[in-house]
Amino acid sequence: MKAAIYARKSIGEGDGSRSTIETQKEAIRRFCGAHKIEIVREYEDDGVRGWETDRPGLNAMLADMKRKDCPFQLVVVFEWDRLFRKYAEAEKVIDEIESCGLLTASAEGGIVSNRNEKLGQKAALFVAEIENLVRGEHVLSGQRHWAGLGYVVGARAPYGYKRCIVEDDRKRIRFRYEIDEEEAKIVRKIYALRAQGKTTSEIAQSLNQKDIPSPEGKKWHRGTVHKILYSTSHREKYLGNMVFNMTKNYKKQKKSVPKAASEWSFCAGAHPAILTKQTIEKIERRKGK
């Protein structure tokens, strides 16, 4: 029997046997060798999260298996969650493979060729999704804890700040925000212009005329200015407070929904403030004008 193999490594995964592309392939090759299976195609997606659907490697494999001259009769992965972390998405891919008359196999679970093996596959996919949910909750719990103590848990600092290395009470490396003086001047300028009655479009135009780079290093737009002025997260941080877990993110739909304030992690006075509460309140009165 001839096979195609597929390996996926997610962003942030370590170098264990189930996460490194090459170690996955090595395990699959051992499995195929033990079962006299010839590998004729190899596909991979390195740095792709388990919920992402835009995958060059997987998409190429799915396209090849639909060809009339498809050179393989079996698709092998290291573990079933290498297809998808979500049960429903993995099932879609497996159904698509099987609809082309191909078999599926995992190096850890073997070839799926009967009802009992199919049930085992489904059980493994279900367990993988539960494990992923539990792991996510553990990560979020840890992030909420450290944010509640004023430490940075996000990768990027809001415009006006930069991350600095500090030690916690156990001498472990953490991060806090410190003021980026050049950017902080621009933040204060934006608030001052808004207090004078300038619109967000006029403020963006003024900054562009002075060749001041935006947070993305490009041109300023009214939306960027509006975020600095009215984003609750930015405002709290500009007042010196750390806030985290303010939204529920739906990655696949690429949208987020605000959470109740009771679910936030909040630490007052976590870092130096760029603005005063009076400045914020003055701008709030001009919102919509």
Secondary structure, DSSP 8 states (H G I E B T S, - for coil): -EEEEEEEE-TT--SSTTT-HHHHHHHHHHHHHHTT-EEEEEEEEET--TT----HHHHHHHHHHTSTT---SEEEESSGGGT-SSHHHHHHHHHHHHHTT-EEEETTTEEE-SHHHHHHHHHHHHHHHHHHHHHHHHHHHHHHHHHHTT---SSS--TTEEEEEEE-TTS-EEEEEEE-HHHHHHHHHHHHHHHTT--HHHHHHHHHHTT---TTSS---HHHHHHHHH-HHHHHHHTT-EEE--EEEETTTTEEEE--GGGSEEETTSS--SS-HHHHHHHHTTTT-
